[in-house]
Amino acid sequence: MKTAVVYYSRHHSNTKKLLEAIAAKHQITLIDAVQHPDFDLAPYDLIGFASGIYYSKFHKSVLRFAENNLPAGKDVFFLYTYGAKKDGYTRAIQAAAEKKSAHIVGSFGCFGFNTFGPFKLIGGMAKGHPNQAELAGAVRFYENLLQKHDPDKASPAQGE
């Protein structure tokens, strides 16, 4: 099973830390939505979209990528980091995936260090996040997805 994750992660690399934790144990293709806005996802079986949360939704580059490039009928998942916990962060990306008849197989979100706007004045929120437990949680989330979709691929590849 081939997995690709389209992502945007800039300010503190919170989201990229989740992806790097997964990539350290599993073969995944990471696609920066800004650097590769036209990447072909057709060869991939499982497609992730990952972003920090901006104004209660995924970054516009990831949303645009999903709207323009997600092939119909793919299995998709979402990973995200946020400064404040609340529901609804995946609504916009979920709507983009549903327009492509995608099968949404799960989502994982956790705190990320946040110094946006007024939070910079107080030194930020959620310092130290994502922490080791959250990174391990992202890996477990991905492994559970693999287990459901391809039980033989749920454990790390040999020699990695």
Salt bridges, closest charged atoms under 4 A:
ASP32 OD2 - ARG10 NH2 3.18
ASP75 OD1 - HIS103 ND1 3.25
ASP75 OD2 - HIS149 NE2 3.27
GLU134 OE1 - HIS129 ND1 2.80
GLU143 OE2 - HIS26 NE2 2.84
